[in-house]
């Protein structure tokens, strides 16, 4: 374990019920991050999606991958920039080539694997994939920018 949920909360502004990364297991500064989210039936989203056939929404998978990418971006900043990170936030710029390959259900563990395609200044372009049991369930190219709050 590299970062637990408390560590992640010190990096990202997201909180329950919208913090969608439970743990970061691998991080290569400026290159790659891997983390996961345990999907539980007790999550509020399952009250309406769908009560008799619970499916974890694809948009939540995309957001979880983006949050993992946000941890990568923040941890790739210089030490000086990281000291000011509480005054920064990551904004989505685009989501491209999104595909949903298989439904995610309660009890699954979503493993996020994010590779940096390009980084120029505060803009990050990421190749994001989500897995359940080593099978790709979702993927997308994400672009985000670190900005002042």
N, C-alpha and C positions, 0 to 999 in steps of 0.2 A: 504494500500500500504506500502510495506516495502522498496523496492528500485525501483525508476523510471529509465528510460533509461539513464539519465545523471549519476546516481549512478552506473549503470551497466557498463557504459563506463569507470568509474574510477576503476573498478575491472577487466574487460576483455580488451584485446587489440583490439578486433574486432570493425569494423566501417562499416557504410553503404557502400555497400549494403549487407554486410555479418554479421552484428549484428542481430541475429535472436531471441532475447528476448527483449520484450518491458517493462516488469515489473516483479518484484518478489513480490509475495503476502504472502508467508509463508516460513520461514527458521528455521529449528531445527538444530543447529550446530552439524555436524558430523553424522546426521541421515537422513534429509529429506529437500527437497526444492520444492516449487511450484511456477510457474510463467506462463506467457503467451506471445503469439505473435499474434497480429492482422494481418490477411492475407488480403492484399489489391491488387486490380487489377493493381495498379500503380507500383508494384514491377517489376524490370527488368526481372526476370526469366520468367514472363508470355509472354514476347515478342517471346520466342521460345518454351514454354512448356505449352500449345500449343495454338497458336493464336486464333483458332476457338473453342477451348475446353479447357479453362485454368484449369490445375491441378497443385497444388503445389507439387514439386518433393519430393519424399520420402527421398532422401539424405539430403534435406534441413531440413526436420523434424528431422532426426537423429542428424544433426549438431545443431539444436536449443536445443534439449534435452541435448546434450553434453555441450553446452554453459551454460545452466542452472546448469548442474552438475559442471562446472568449477567455477561458482559463489559459489556453496556450498563448494567446496574444498577450495577455497581461504578464504571464510568467516569462515571456520573451523580451519584455521591455528591459531597459537598463535598470540597475539598482536605484539610481536617482529617480527615474520615471516611476518605478514601483512605489517609492515613498509617497508619491502624489497620486497613486492609483485610486484613492477614495474619492477624488475629484473627477474621475474619468468613468465613462460608460461605453459599452460596445453597442453600436447601432447596426442593424441589418441594412445592407444596401441592395442585395439581390439574392434570389434563390433560383438556380437554373438546373435543368436536367434532373428534376426530382422524379424519383420512381419509388413506388411501394410494391415490394415483391411478395410479401407474405404478411398475414395478420399477426399482430402482437396481442397476447391475451394475458390476463392475470396469472402470475406465477413465473412469467418469462423474465429473464435478465437480458436487458438491452445493452450490448457492448458497443460503445461508440469508438470508431477508429477514424481519426482526422489527420490528413496529410496537408501540408502547406503547398499550394500550387504556386503562389506568388505573394510576396510581401513587399510593399513599397510604402515606406513611412508608416502612417497609421492605418493603411488599408491592407486588409488580409483577404486573399482568395484561397478557399479551402476545398479539398475533395473529402467529402464526409460520407461515411458508411456506418450503418447500424446493423448489428448481427444479433441473432438469437441462436444459440447452439452452433456456432461457426457457419451459419447460413445468413447471407445478406437479406435483410428484410426491408431496408430502405437505403436510398443513396441520394445525394444531391451535391451540386457545387454551390458553395455559399460565399458571399462577399460581405464583409463587414468593415466598419471603421471605428477606431477608438477616438472618442470626442470628449471635450469638457462637458461636465454636467451643466 
